[in-house]
């Protein structure tokens, strides 16, 4: 009886242990309300720092494909806001994955989840410090997923991150993803931003 109680107590102790992440991450939600500023429309939802808390959050929010057009999710390291002007982002850029509207079903959700798991699982290896976060934009013409990096001048790191992103999301060789500087995106004229790198 004593041994059984000891085993039960040890099981309860180990079953409540959470698996910590290397970084704390914050989920943001953007919904365009024309009566508010862009920054006011960006809402911080929740920060988490364990695997279990990530899954708890993920299972209690809408999937990306269920968001209304014009809405975004962003997942960034805690303390970094999902905006170009943030100190951690202003010298960086983003790897951009453009998705056709036809991919909005299961494909969109699969790709977004793979990216989230790559972020919290530190899949970018020695370049992980350069990764700030990711954004998914749900738009009428087609959805976009962007992986944001801190320093666009570190070309070797940026390209390595892009290659790892393609591998992580299982994007075929015949499909290119492009890297854009935040400073170019801020001052773009029209709907086209210059691509700095392509992998």
FIKOLPA-150006 format. One record per residue: residue number from 0; chain; x, z, y of N, C-alpha, C in turn. Coordinates in nm, 2 decimals. Layout:
residues N
+------+-------+--------+--------+--------+--------+--------+---------+--------+--------+--------+
: resi : chain :  neast :    nup : nnorth : caeast :   caup : canorth :  ceast :    cup : cnorth :
+------+-------+--------+--------+--------+--------+--------+---------+--------+--------+--------+
:  NUM :     A :      X :      Z :      Y :      X :      Z :       Y :      X :      Z :      Y :
...
+------+-------+--------+--------+--------+--------+--------+---------+--------+--------+--------+
//
This chain:
residues 199
+------+-------+--------+--------+--------+--------+--------+---------+--------+--------+--------+
: resi : chain :  neast :    nup : nnorth : caeast :   caup : canorth :  ceast :    cup : cnorth :
+------+-------+--------+--------+--------+--------+--------+---------+--------+--------+--------+
:    0 :     A :   0.08 :   0.00 :  -0.12 :   0.00 :   0.00 :    0.00 :   0.09 :   0.00 :   0.13 :
:    1 :     A :   0.19 :   0.08 :   0.13 :   0.29 :   0.09 :    0.24 :   0.35 :  -0.05 :   0.26 :
:    2 :     A :   0.39 :  -0.11 :   0.15 :   0.46 :  -0.25 :    0.16 :   0.36 :  -0.35 :   0.22 :
:    3 :     A :   0.23 :  -0.34 :   0.17 :   0.13 :  -0.44 :    0.22 :   0.11 :  -0.42 :   0.37 :
:    4 :     A :   0.10 :  -0.30 :   0.42 :   0.08 :  -0.27 :    0.56 :   0.20 :  -0.32 :   0.64 :
:    5 :     A :   0.32 :  -0.31 :   0.59 :   0.45 :  -0.35 :    0.66 :   0.44 :  -0.51 :   0.67 :
:    6 :     A :   0.41 :  -0.57 :   0.56 :   0.40 :  -0.72 :    0.56 :   0.30 :  -0.77 :   0.66 :
:    7 :     A :   0.18 :  -0.70 :   0.66 :   0.07 :  -0.74 :    0.75 :   0.12 :  -0.72 :   0.89 :
:    8 :     A :   0.18 :  -0.61 :   0.92 :   0.23 :  -0.58 :    1.06 :   0.34 :  -0.69 :   1.10 :
:    9 :     A :   0.43 :  -0.72 :   1.01 :   0.53 :  -0.82 :    1.04 :   0.47 :  -0.96 :   1.07 :
:   10 :     A :   0.36 :  -0.99 :   0.99 :   0.30 :  -1.12 :    1.01 :   0.23 :  -1.13 :   1.14 :
:   11 :     A :   0.16 :  -1.02 :   1.18 :   0.10 :  -1.02 :    1.31 :   0.20 :  -1.03 :   1.42 :
:   12 :     A :   0.31 :  -0.96 :   1.41 :   0.41 :  -0.97 :    1.51 :   0.47 :  -1.11 :   1.53 :
:   13 :     A :   0.50 :  -1.18 :   1.41 :   0.55 :  -1.32 :    1.42 :   0.45 :  -1.42 :   1.46 :
:   14 :     A :   0.32 :  -1.40 :   1.42 :   0.22 :  -1.50 :    1.45 :   0.19 :  -1.50 :   1.60 :
:   15 :     A :   0.22 :  -1.40 :   1.68 :   0.19 :  -1.39 :    1.82 :   0.31 :  -1.44 :   1.91 :
:   16 :     A :   0.42 :  -1.47 :   1.84 :   0.54 :  -1.52 :    1.92 :   0.51 :  -1.66 :   1.96 :
:   17 :     A :   0.54 :  -1.68 :   2.09 :   0.52 :  -1.82 :    2.15 :   0.66 :  -1.89 :   2.15 :
:   18 :     A :   0.65 :  -2.02 :   2.15 :   0.78 :  -2.10 :    2.16 :   0.81 :  -2.14 :   2.30 :
:   19 :     A :   0.91 :  -2.08 :   2.36 :   0.94 :  -2.11 :    2.50 :   1.00 :  -2.25 :   2.52 :
:   20 :     A :   0.96 :  -2.31 :   2.64 :   1.02 :  -2.44 :    2.68 :   1.14 :  -2.41 :   2.76 :
:   21 :     A :   1.23 :  -2.51 :   2.78 :   1.34 :  -2.50 :    2.86 :   1.31 :  -2.48 :   3.01 :
:   22 :     A :   1.20 :  -2.55 :   3.05 :   1.15 :  -2.55 :    3.19 :   1.01 :  -2.50 :   3.19 :
:   23 :     A :   0.97 :  -2.46 :   3.31 :   0.83 :  -2.43 :    3.33 :   0.77 :  -2.56 :   3.40 :
:   24 :     A :   0.65 :  -2.60 :   3.35 :   0.59 :  -2.73 :    3.40 :   0.46 :  -2.70 :   3.47 :
:   25 :     A :   0.42 :  -2.78 :   3.56 :   0.30 :  -2.76 :    3.64 :   0.22 :  -2.89 :   3.63 :
:   26 :     A :   0.09 :  -2.88 :   3.59 :   0.00 :  -2.99 :    3.59 :  -0.08 :  -3.00 :   3.72 :
:   27 :     A :  -0.08 :  -3.12 :   3.78 :  -0.15 :  -3.14 :    3.90 :  -0.26 :  -3.25 :   3.88 :
:   28 :     A :  -0.37 :  -3.24 :   3.96 :  -0.48 :  -3.33 :    3.95 :  -0.51 :  -3.39 :   4.09 :
:   29 :     A :  -0.52 :  -3.52 :   4.10 :  -0.55 :  -3.58 :    4.22 :  -0.69 :  -3.65 :   4.21 :
:   30 :     A :  -0.78 :  -3.62 :   4.30 :  -0.91 :  -3.69 :    4.31 :  -0.93 :  -3.73 :   4.46 :
:   31 :     A :  -0.95 :  -3.86 :   4.48 :  -0.95 :  -3.91 :    4.62 :  -1.08 :  -3.88 :   4.69 :
:   32 :     A :  -1.08 :  -3.78 :   4.78 :  -1.19 :  -3.75 :    4.86 :  -1.15 :  -3.79 :   5.01 :
:   33 :     A :  -1.22 :  -3.89 :   5.06 :  -1.18 :  -3.94 :    5.19 :  -1.20 :  -3.84 :   5.31 :
:   34 :     A :  -1.26 :  -3.73 :   5.28 :  -1.27 :  -3.63 :    5.39 :  -1.16 :  -3.53 :   5.39 :
:   35 :     A :  -1.06 :  -3.55 :   5.30 :  -0.94 :  -3.47 :    5.29 :  -0.82 :  -3.55 :   5.30 :
:   36 :     A :  -0.71 :  -3.49 :   5.34 :  -0.58 :  -3.56 :    5.34 :  -0.53 :  -3.58 :   5.20 :
:   37 :     A :  -0.43 :  -3.67 :   5.19 :  -0.38 :  -3.70 :    5.05 :  -0.33 :  -3.57 :   4.99 :
:   38 :     A :  -0.26 :  -3.49 :   5.07 :  -0.20 :  -3.37 :    5.02 :  -0.31 :  -3.27 :   4.98 :
:   39 :     A :  -0.42 :  -3.26 :   5.05 :  -0.53 :  -3.17 :    5.01 :  -0.60 :  -3.22 :   4.89 :
:   40 :     A :  -0.60 :  -3.35 :   4.86 :  -0.66 :  -3.40 :    4.74 :  -0.57 :  -3.37 :   4.61 :
:   41 :     A :  -0.45 :  -3.33 :   4.63 :  -0.36 :  -3.30 :    4.52 :  -0.37 :  -3.15 :   4.48 :
:   42 :     A :  -0.43 :  -3.13 :   4.37 :  -0.46 :  -2.99 :    4.33 :  -0.37 :  -2.94 :   4.21 :
:   43 :     A :  -0.31 :  -2.83 :   4.23 :  -0.23 :  -2.76 :    4.13 :  -0.32 :  -2.70 :   4.03 :
:   44 :     A :  -0.31 :  -2.74 :   3.90 :  -0.41 :  -2.68 :    3.80 :  -0.35 :  -2.56 :   3.73 :
:   45 :     A :  -0.23 :  -2.57 :   3.67 :  -0.18 :  -2.46 :    3.59 :  -0.03 :  -2.49 :   3.56 :
:   46 :     A :   0.05 :  -2.38 :   3.55 :   0.18 :  -2.39 :    3.51 :   0.19 :  -2.32 :   3.37 :
:   47 :     A :   0.29 :  -2.37 :   3.29 :   0.30 :  -2.32 :    3.15 :   0.45 :  -2.33 :   3.12 :
:   48 :     A :   0.49 :  -2.24 :   3.02 :   0.63 :  -2.24 :    2.98 :   0.65 :  -2.22 :   2.83 :
:   49 :     A :   0.54 :  -2.24 :   2.76 :   0.55 :  -2.24 :    2.61 :   0.48 :  -2.35 :   2.55 :
:   50 :     A :   0.51 :  -2.39 :   2.43 :   0.45 :  -2.50 :    2.35 :   0.30 :  -2.47 :   2.34 :
:   51 :     A :   0.27 :  -2.34 :   2.30 :   0.13 :  -2.31 :    2.28 :   0.05 :  -2.32 :   2.40 :
:   52 :     A :   0.10 :  -2.28 :   2.52 :   0.03 :  -2.29 :    2.64 :   0.01 :  -2.43 :   2.68 :
:   53 :     A :   0.10 :  -2.52 :   2.65 :   0.08 :  -2.66 :    2.68 :  -0.04 :  -2.71 :   2.60 :
:   54 :     A :  -0.04 :  -2.69 :   2.47 :  -0.15 :  -2.74 :    2.39 :  -0.28 :  -2.68 :   2.43 :
:   55 :     A :  -0.28 :  -2.55 :   2.46 :  -0.41 :  -2.49 :    2.51 :  -0.46 :  -2.56 :   2.63 :
:   56 :     A :  -0.37 :  -2.59 :   2.73 :  -0.41 :  -2.66 :    2.85 :  -0.46 :  -2.81 :   2.81 :
:   57 :     A :  -0.38 :  -2.88 :   2.73 :  -0.41 :  -3.02 :    2.70 :  -0.55 :  -3.03 :   2.63 :
:   58 :     A :  -0.58 :  -2.93 :   2.55 :  -0.71 :  -2.94 :    2.48 :  -0.83 :  -2.90 :   2.56 :
:   59 :     A :  -0.80 :  -2.85 :   2.68 :  -0.91 :  -2.80 :    2.77 :  -0.93 :  -2.89 :   2.90 :
:   60 :     A :  -0.86 :  -3.00 :   2.90 :  -0.88 :  -3.10 :    3.01 :  -0.92 :  -3.23 :   2.96 :
:   61 :     A :  -0.97 :  -3.31 :   3.05 :  -1.01 :  -3.45 :    3.01 :  -0.88 :  -3.53 :   2.97 :
:   62 :     A :  -0.90 :  -3.62 :   2.88 :  -0.79 :  -3.71 :    2.85 :  -0.77 :  -3.80 :   2.97 :
:   63 :     A :  -0.66 :  -3.87 :   2.98 :  -0.63 :  -3.96 :    3.09 :  -0.74 :  -4.07 :   3.10 :
:   64 :     A :  -0.78 :  -4.12 :   2.98 :  -0.88 :  -4.23 :    2.98 :  -1.02 :  -4.19 :   3.02 :
:   65 :     A :  -1.04 :  -4.06 :   3.03 :  -1.17 :  -4.01 :    3.07 :  -1.18 :  -3.99 :   3.22 :
:   66 :     A :  -1.06 :  -4.00 :   3.29 :  -1.06 :  -3.98 :    3.43 :  -1.13 :  -4.09 :   3.51 :
:   67 :     A :  -1.19 :  -4.06 :   3.62 :  -1.25 :  -4.17 :    3.70 :  -1.14 :  -4.25 :   3.77 :
:   68 :     A :  -1.18 :  -4.37 :   3.80 :  -1.08 :  -4.46 :    3.87 :  -1.04 :  -4.40 :   4.00 :
:   69 :     A :  -0.92 :  -4.40 :   4.04 :  -0.87 :  -4.34 :    4.16 :  -0.81 :  -4.20 :   4.14 :
:   70 :     A :  -0.82 :  -4.15 :   4.02 :  -0.77 :  -4.02 :    3.99 :  -0.63 :  -4.02 :   3.92 :
:   71 :     A :  -0.56 :  -3.92 :   3.94 :  -0.42 :  -3.91 :    3.88 :  -0.41 :  -3.77 :   3.81 :
:   72 :     A :  -0.32 :  -3.77 :   3.71 :  -0.26 :  -3.65 :    3.66 :  -0.11 :  -3.66 :   3.69 :
:   73 :     A :  -0.05 :  -3.54 :   3.71 :   0.09 :  -3.54 :    3.73 :   0.14 :  -3.41 :   3.66 :
:   74 :     A :   0.26 :  -3.43 :   3.59 :   0.32 :  -3.31 :    3.53 :   0.46 :  -3.31 :   3.58 :
:   75 :     A :   0.49 :  -3.20 :   3.65 :   0.63 :  -3.19 :    3.72 :   0.69 :  -3.05 :   3.69 :
:   76 :     A :   0.82 :  -3.04 :   3.69 :   0.88 :  -2.92 :    3.68 :   0.83 :  -2.82 :   3.79 :
:   77 :     A :   0.81 :  -2.70 :   3.75 :   0.75 :  -2.60 :    3.85 :   0.84 :  -2.60 :   3.98 :
:   78 :     A :   0.77 :  -2.60 :   4.09 :   0.85 :  -2.60 :    4.22 :   0.86 :  -2.74 :   4.28 :
:   79 :     A :   0.84 :  -2.84 :   4.20 :   0.85 :  -2.98 :    4.25 :   0.70 :  -3.03 :   4.26 :
:   80 :     A :   0.67 :  -3.07 :   4.39 :   0.54 :  -3.13 :    4.41 :   0.54 :  -3.28 :   4.38 :
:   81 :     A :   0.43 :  -3.33 :   4.33 :   0.43 :  -3.48 :    4.29 :   0.41 :  -3.57 :   4.42 :
:   82 :     A :   0.51 :  -3.56 :   4.50 :   0.50 :  -3.65 :    4.62 :   0.64 :  -3.69 :   4.66 :
:   83 :     A :   0.65 :  -3.81 :   4.72 :   0.78 :  -3.86 :    4.76 :   0.86 :  -3.77 :   4.84 :
:   84 :     A :   0.80 :  -3.70 :   4.94 :   0.86 :  -3.62 :    5.04 :   0.93 :  -3.49 :   4.99 :
:   85 :     A :   0.89 :  -3.45 :   4.87 :   0.94 :  -3.33 :    4.81 :   1.09 :  -3.34 :   4.80 :
:   86 :     A :   1.16 :  -3.23 :   4.84 :   1.31 :  -3.23 :    4.84 :   1.37 :  -3.28 :   4.71 :
:   87 :     A :   1.31 :  -3.25 :   4.59 :   1.36 :  -3.29 :    4.47 :   1.34 :  -3.44 :   4.44 :
:   88 :     A :   1.24 :  -3.50 :   4.50 :   1.21 :  -3.64 :    4.48 :   1.26 :  -3.74 :   4.58 :
:   89 :     A :   1.29 :  -3.70 :   4.70 :   1.30 :  -3.79 :    4.81 :   1.42 :  -3.89 :   4.79 :
:   90 :     A :   1.52 :  -3.86 :   4.72 :   1.63 :  -3.95 :    4.69 :   1.62 :  -4.02 :   4.56 :
:   91 :     A :   1.51 :  -4.01 :   4.50 :   1.49 :  -4.07 :    4.37 :   1.40 :  -4.19 :   4.36 :
:   92 :     A :   1.34 :  -4.21 :   4.25 :   1.25 :  -4.32 :    4.23 :   1.17 :  -4.30 :   4.10 :
:   93 :     A :   1.11 :  -4.41 :   4.05 :   1.03 :  -4.39 :    3.93 :   1.04 :  -4.51 :   3.84 :
:   94 :     A :   1.04 :  -4.48 :   3.71 :   1.03 :  -4.59 :    3.61 :   0.88 :  -4.61 :   3.60 :
:   95 :     A :   0.84 :  -4.74 :   3.60 :   0.70 :  -4.77 :    3.61 :   0.66 :  -4.85 :   3.48 :
:   96 :     A :   0.55 :  -4.80 :   3.42 :   0.49 :  -4.87 :    3.30 :   0.35 :  -4.91 :   3.35 :
:   97 :     A :   0.33 :  -5.04 :   3.36 :   0.20 :  -5.09 :    3.39 :   0.12 :  -5.12 :   3.27 :
:   98 :     A :  -0.01 :  -5.08 :   3.27 :  -0.09 :  -5.09 :    3.15 :  -0.22 :  -5.18 :   3.19 :
:   99 :     A :  -0.25 :  -5.27 :   3.10 :  -0.37 :  -5.35 :    3.12 :  -0.50 :  -5.26 :   3.10 :
:  100 :     A :  -0.61 :  -5.30 :   3.17 :  -0.73 :  -5.22 :    3.15 :  -0.77 :  -5.21 :   3.01 :
:  101 :     A :  -0.74 :  -5.31 :   2.93 :  -0.78 :  -5.31 :    2.79 :  -0.71 :  -5.20 :   2.71 :
:  102 :     A :  -0.60 :  -5.15 :   2.76 :  -0.52 :  -5.04 :    2.69 :  -0.57 :  -4.90 :   2.73 :
:  103 :     A :  -0.68 :  -4.90 :   2.81 :  -0.72 :  -4.76 :    2.85 :  -0.78 :  -4.67 :   2.74 :
:  104 :     A :  -0.82 :  -4.73 :   2.64 :  -0.87 :  -4.64 :    2.53 :  -0.77 :  -4.56 :   2.47 :
:  105 :     A :  -0.75 :  -4.57 :   2.34 :  -0.65 :  -4.48 :    2.27 :  -0.51 :  -4.51 :   2.31 :
:  106 :     A :  -0.48 :  -4.63 :   2.34 :  -0.34 :  -4.66 :    2.38 :  -0.29 :  -4.59 :   2.50 :
:  107 :     A :  -0.37 :  -4.58 :   2.60 :  -0.34 :  -4.51 :    2.73 :  -0.31 :  -4.36 :   2.69 :
:  108 :     A :  -0.40 :  -4.30 :   2.62 :  -0.39 :  -4.16 :    2.59 :  -0.27 :  -4.13 :   2.50 :
:  109 :     A :  -0.24 :  -4.22 :   2.41 :  -0.13 :  -4.20 :    2.32 :   0.00 :  -4.21 :   2.40 :
:  110 :     A :   0.01 :  -4.31 :   2.49 :   0.14 :  -4.32 :    2.57 :   0.16 :  -4.20 :   2.66 :
:  111 :     A :   0.05 :  -4.16 :   2.73 :   0.06 :  -4.04 :    2.82 :   0.10 :  -3.92 :   2.74 :
:  112 :     A :   0.04 :  -3.89 :   2.63 :   0.07 :  -3.77 :    2.55 :   0.22 :  -3.78 :   2.50 :
:  113 :     A :   0.26 :  -3.90 :   2.46 :   0.40 :  -3.91 :    2.41 :   0.50 :  -3.88 :   2.53 :
:  114 :     A :   0.46 :  -3.92 :   2.65 :   0.55 :  -3.89 :    2.76 :   0.55 :  -3.74 :   2.80 :
:  115 :     A :   0.43 :  -3.68 :   2.79 :   0.42 :  -3.54 :    2.82 :   0.51 :  -3.46 :   2.72 :
:  116 :     A :   0.50 :  -3.50 :   2.59 :   0.58 :  -3.43 :    2.49 :   0.72 :  -3.45 :   2.51 :
:  117 :     A :   0.76 :  -3.57 :   2.55 :   0.90 :  -3.60 :    2.58 :   0.95 :  -3.52 :   2.70 :
:  118 :     A :   0.87 :  -3.50 :   2.80 :   0.91 :  -3.42 :    2.91 :   0.93 :  -3.27 :   2.87 :
:  119 :     A :   0.83 :  -3.21 :   2.81 :   0.84 :  -3.07 :    2.78 :   0.94 :  -3.04 :   2.67 :
:  120 :     A :   0.96 :  -3.14 :   2.58 :   1.05 :  -3.13 :    2.47 :   1.20 :  -3.17 :   2.51 :
:  121 :     A :   1.22 :  -3.20 :   2.64 :   1.35 :  -3.23 :    2.69 :   1.41 :  -3.35 :   2.61 :
:  122 :     A :   1.34 :  -3.46 :   2.59 :   1.38 :  -3.57 :    2.51 :   1.49 :  -3.66 :   2.59 :
:  123 :     A :   1.51 :  -3.63 :   2.71 :   1.60 :  -3.72 :    2.79 :   1.75 :  -3.66 :   2.78 :
:  124 :     A :   1.77 :  -3.57 :   2.69 :   1.90 :  -3.52 :    2.66 :   1.98 :  -3.48 :   2.78 :
:  125 :     A :   2.11 :  -3.53 :   2.79 :   2.19 :  -3.49 :    2.90 :   2.15 :  -3.54 :   3.04 :
:  126 :     A :   2.05 :  -3.62 :   3.04 :   1.99 :  -3.67 :    3.17 :   1.86 :  -3.60 :   3.21 :
:  127 :     A :   1.83 :  -3.50 :   3.13 :   1.71 :  -3.42 :    3.16 :   1.70 :  -3.36 :   3.29 :
:  128 :     A :   1.82 :  -3.32 :   3.35 :   1.82 :  -3.25 :    3.48 :   1.77 :  -3.35 :   3.59 :
:  129 :     A :   1.79 :  -3.48 :   3.56 :   1.75 :  -3.59 :    3.66 :   1.60 :  -3.61 :   3.66 :
:  130 :     A :   1.53 :  -3.57 :   3.55 :   1.39 :  -3.60 :    3.54 :   1.31 :  -3.49 :   3.62 :
:  131 :     A :   1.22 :  -3.54 :   3.71 :   1.14 :  -3.45 :    3.79 :   1.00 :  -3.43 :   3.73 :
:  132 :     A :   0.94 :  -3.54 :   3.68 :   0.81 :  -3.53 :    3.62 :   0.75 :  -3.67 :   3.60 :
:  133 :     A :   0.62 :  -3.67 :   3.58 :   0.55 :  -3.80 :    3.55 :   0.41 :  -3.80 :   3.61 :
:  134 :     A :   0.37 :  -3.92 :   3.64 :   0.24 :  -3.94 :    3.70 :   0.16 :  -4.05 :   3.63 :
:  135 :     A :   0.03 :  -4.03 :   3.61 :  -0.05 :  -4.14 :    3.55 :  -0.16 :  -4.16 :   3.66 :
:  136 :     A :  -0.17 :  -4.29 :   3.70 :  -0.27 :  -4.34 :    3.80 :  -0.37 :  -4.42 :   3.72 :
:  137 :     A :  -0.50 :  -4.38 :   3.73 :  -0.61 :  -4.45 :    3.68 :  -0.67 :  -4.54 :   3.79 :
:  138 :     A :  -0.66 :  -4.68 :   3.77 :  -0.69 :  -4.77 :    3.88 :  -0.78 :  -4.88 :   3.82 :
:  139 :     A :  -0.86 :  -4.94 :   3.91 :  -0.95 :  -5.05 :    3.86 :  -0.88 :  -5.17 :   3.81 :
:  140 :     A :  -0.76 :  -5.21 :   3.87 :  -0.69 :  -5.33 :    3.83 :  -0.61 :  -5.30 :   3.70 :
:  141 :     A :  -0.58 :  -5.18 :   3.67 :  -0.49 :  -5.15 :    3.56 :  -0.42 :  -5.01 :   3.59 :
:  142 :     A :  -0.39 :  -4.94 :   3.48 :  -0.34 :  -4.81 :    3.50 :  -0.18 :  -4.81 :   3.51 :
:  143 :     A :  -0.12 :  -4.71 :   3.57 :   0.02 :  -4.70 :    3.58 :   0.07 :  -4.56 :   3.53 :
:  144 :     A :   0.18 :  -4.56 :   3.47 :   0.25 :  -4.44 :    3.43 :   0.39 :  -4.45 :   3.49 :
:  145 :     A :   0.42 :  -4.34 :   3.57 :   0.55 :  -4.34 :    3.63 :   0.63 :  -4.21 :   3.59 :
:  146 :     A :   0.76 :  -4.23 :   3.56 :   0.85 :  -4.12 :    3.53 :   0.94 :  -4.11 :   3.65 :
:  147 :     A :   0.94 :  -4.00 :   3.71 :   1.01 :  -3.98 :    3.84 :   1.14 :  -3.91 :   3.81 :
:  148 :     A :   1.25 :  -3.96 :   3.88 :   1.38 :  -3.91 :    3.87 :   1.43 :  -3.86 :   4.01 :
:  149 :     A :   1.53 :  -3.78 :   4.01 :   1.58 :  -3.71 :    4.13 :   1.67 :  -3.79 :   4.21 :
:  150 :     A :   1.76 :  -3.87 :   4.15 :   1.87 :  -3.93 :    4.23 :   1.89 :  -4.08 :   4.18 :
:  151 :     A :   1.84 :  -4.17 :   4.26 :   1.84 :  -4.31 :    4.23 :   1.98 :  -4.37 :   4.24 :
:  152 :     A :   2.07 :  -4.30 :   4.31 :   2.21 :  -4.36 :    4.32 :   2.29 :  -4.34 :   4.19 :
:  153 :     A :   2.25 :  -4.26 :   4.10 :   2.32 :  -4.24 :    3.97 :   2.27 :  -4.35 :   3.87 :
:  154 :     A :   2.31 :  -4.47 :   3.89 :   2.26 :  -4.59 :    3.82 :   2.27 :  -4.57 :   3.67 :
:  155 :     A :   2.39 :  -4.52 :   3.62 :   2.40 :  -4.50 :    3.47 :   2.30 :  -4.41 :   3.42 :
:  156 :     A :   2.27 :  -4.30 :   3.49 :   2.17 :  -4.20 :    3.44 :   2.03 :  -4.26 :   3.44 :
:  157 :     A :   2.00 :  -4.33 :   3.55 :   1.87 :  -4.39 :    3.57 :   1.84 :  -4.49 :   3.46 :
:  158 :     A :   1.94 :  -4.58 :   3.43 :   1.92 :  -4.68 :    3.33 :   1.90 :  -4.61 :   3.19 :
:  159 :     A :   1.98 :  -4.51 :   3.17 :   1.98 :  -4.44 :    3.04 :   1.84 :  -4.37 :   3.02 :
:  160 :     A :   1.78 :  -4.32 :   3.13 :   1.65 :  -4.26 :    3.12 :   1.55 :  -4.37 :   3.09 :
:  161 :     A :   1.56 :  -4.48 :   3.16 :   1.47 :  -4.59 :    3.13 :   1.47 :  -4.64 :   2.99 :
:  162 :     A :   1.59 :  -4.65 :   2.93 :   1.60 :  -4.69 :    2.79 :   1.54 :  -4.59 :   2.70 :
:  163 :     A :   1.56 :  -4.46 :   2.73 :   1.50 :  -4.36 :    2.65 :   1.35 :  -4.36 :   2.66 :
:  164 :     A :   1.30 :  -4.38 :   2.78 :   1.16 :  -4.39 :    2.80 :   1.09 :  -4.50 :   2.72 :
:  165 :     A :   1.16 :  -4.62 :   2.71 :   1.10 :  -4.73 :    2.63 :   1.10 :  -4.69 :   2.48 :
:  166 :     A :   1.21 :  -4.62 :   2.44 :   1.21 :  -4.58 :    2.30 :   1.11 :  -4.47 :   2.27 :
:  167 :     A :   1.09 :  -4.38 :   2.36 :   1.00 :  -4.27 :    2.35 :   0.85 :  -4.32 :   2.34 :
:  168 :     A :   0.82 :  -4.42 :   2.42 :   0.68 :  -4.47 :    2.43 :   0.66 :  -4.59 :   2.33 :
:  169 :     A :   0.77 :  -4.62 :   2.26 :   0.76 :  -4.73 :    2.16 :   0.72 :  -4.86 :   2.23 :
:  170 :     A :   0.79 :  -4.89 :   2.34 :   0.76 :  -5.02 :    2.41 :   0.86 :  -5.12 :   2.36 :
:  171 :     A :   0.80 :  -5.23 :   2.32 :   0.88 :  -5.34 :    2.25 :   0.99 :  -5.40 :   2.35 :
:  172 :     A :   1.09 :  -5.46 :   2.29 :   1.20 :  -5.52 :    2.37 :   1.15 :  -5.63 :   2.46 :
:  173 :     A :   1.05 :  -5.70 :   2.42 :   0.99 :  -5.81 :    2.50 :   0.91 :  -5.77 :   2.62 :
:  174 :     A :   0.89 :  -5.64 :   2.63 :   0.81 :  -5.58 :    2.75 :   0.91 :  -5.51 :   2.84 :
:  175 :     A :   0.92 :  -5.55 :   2.96 :   1.01 :  -5.48 :    3.06 :   0.94 :  -5.37 :   3.13 :
:  176 :     A :   1.01 :  -5.26 :   3.16 :   0.97 :  -5.16 :    3.26 :   1.06 :  -5.17 :   3.38 :
:  177 :     A :   1.01 :  -5.13 :   3.49 :   1.09 :  -5.14 :    3.61 :   1.11 :  -5.01 :   3.69 :
:  178 :     A :   1.22 :  -5.00 :   3.76 :   1.25 :  -4.88 :    3.84 :   1.24 :  -4.92 :   3.99 :
:  179 :     A :   1.17 :  -4.83 :   4.06 :   1.15 :  -4.85 :    4.21 :   1.19 :  -4.72 :   4.28 :
:  180 :     A :   1.25 :  -4.74 :   4.40 :   1.29 :  -4.63 :    4.48 :   1.17 :  -4.58 :   4.55 :
:  181 :     A :   1.16 :  -4.45 :   4.57 :   1.05 :  -4.39 :    4.64 :   1.06 :  -4.43 :   4.79 :
:  182 :     A :   1.18 :  -4.44 :   4.85 :   1.19 :  -4.48 :    4.99 :   1.14 :  -4.62 :   5.01 :
:  183 :     A :   1.15 :  -4.71 :   4.91 :   1.09 :  -4.85 :    4.92 :   0.94 :  -4.84 :   4.90 :
:  184 :     A :   0.89 :  -4.76 :   4.81 :   0.75 :  -4.75 :    4.79 :   0.68 :  -4.70 :   4.92 :
:  185 :     A :   0.75 :  -4.60 :   4.99 :   0.69 :  -4.54 :    5.11 :   0.67 :  -4.65 :   5.22 :
:  186 :     A :   0.76 :  -4.74 :   5.23 :   0.76 :  -4.84 :    5.34 :   0.71 :  -4.98 :   5.30 :
:  187 :     A :   0.66 :  -4.99 :   5.18 :   0.63 :  -5.12 :    5.13 :   0.52 :  -5.19 :   5.22 :
:  188 :     A :   0.53 :  -5.32 :   5.23 :   0.43 :  -5.40 :    5.30 :   0.35 :  -5.48 :   5.20 :
:  189 :     A :   0.23 :  -5.47 :   5.19 :   0.15 :  -5.54 :    5.09 :   0.15 :  -5.45 :   4.96 :
:  190 :     A :   0.13 :  -5.51 :   4.85 :   0.11 :  -5.44 :    4.72 :   0.24 :  -5.45 :   4.63 :
:  191 :     A :   0.34 :  -5.51 :   4.68 :   0.46 :  -5.52 :    4.60 :   0.58 :  -5.44 :   4.65 :
:  192 :     A :   0.64 :  -5.37 :   4.55 :   0.76 :  -5.29 :    4.58 :   0.87 :  -5.35 :   4.50 :
:  193 :     A :   0.99 :  -5.35 :   4.57 :   1.11 :  -5.41 :    4.50 :   1.15 :  -5.33 :   4.38 :
:  194 :     A :   1.18 :  -5.40 :   4.27 :   1.23 :  -5.34 :    4.15 :   1.38 :  -5.34 :   4.16 :
:  195 :     A :   1.44 :  -5.22 :   4.14 :   1.59 :  -5.20 :    4.15 :   1.65 :  -5.22 :   4.01 :
:  196 :     A :   1.59 :  -5.17 :   3.90 :   1.64 :  -5.18 :    3.77 :   1.53 :  -5.23 :   3.68 :
:  197 :     A :   1.57 :  -5.30 :   3.57 :   1.47 :  -5.34 :    3.47 :   1.53 :  -5.32 :   3.33 :
:  198 :     A :   1.46 :  -5.26 :   3.24 :   1.51 :  -5.25 :    3.10 :   1.40 :  -5.30 :   3.01 :
+------+-------+--------+--------+--------+--------+--------+---------+--------+--------+--------+
//
